[in-house]
Amino acid sequence: MRMTPLAFVALAAGATATPAAAAPSYPWCANYSTSGGQCAFNTFEQCMEDVSGIGGSCRQNPGYNPPAAYNHAPRTRPRRNPAH
């Protein structure tokens, strides 16, 4: 089977492409009184501000997966004992 140069380039580009990033997950969801809802709020206050005046409520997103904690402690050198 013969592969044309254009097909080879397309195959190589597809093999090196990075996967699409996952959609962000937010910890708070708004339930609107007139329609469904959306989980697009970082804080309870943001959610409440969105439903204010139009009716609705806020709840925690049961499917929220917080990002892994970035635990980067600063590196320090061990202290020298000046008595020695």
C-alpha positions, -999 to +999 in steps of 0.1 A: +000+000+000+013+034-009+009+064+013+009+099-003+030+126+014-002+145+023-017+115+040+016+109+059+016+145+071-020+143+083-013+110+101+018+125+118-001+156+129-029+135+143-005+113+163+012+143+179-019+163+187-027+167+224-061+157+237-087+184+244-088+197+279-117+185+300-145+209+306-142+228+339-162+216+368-177+242+392-186+235+429-220+254+428-251+250+407-280+273+402-315+258+399-338+283+382-375+284+390-385+287+353-360+263+337-333+238+345-301+249+360-264+252+354-233+244+374-211+273+366-202+291+398-171+291+420-187+304+451-221+303+467-223+341+466-218+341+428-246+316+425-270+335+447-263+367+429-272+350+396-306+337+409-314+370+427-345+386+413-353+358+389-361+331+414-342+299+421-319+283+445-283+272+448-269+238+457-235+222+458-225+203+426-226+166+434-203+159+404-177+184+414-141+171+415-118+197+430-084+200+413-055+182+430-039+202+457-006+218+447+016+210+477+048+229+471+066+235+503+095+259+499+129+242+501+151+253+529+186+244+537+192+227+570+205+251+596+241+247+608+247+246+644+270+275+652+282+258+683+301+232+664 
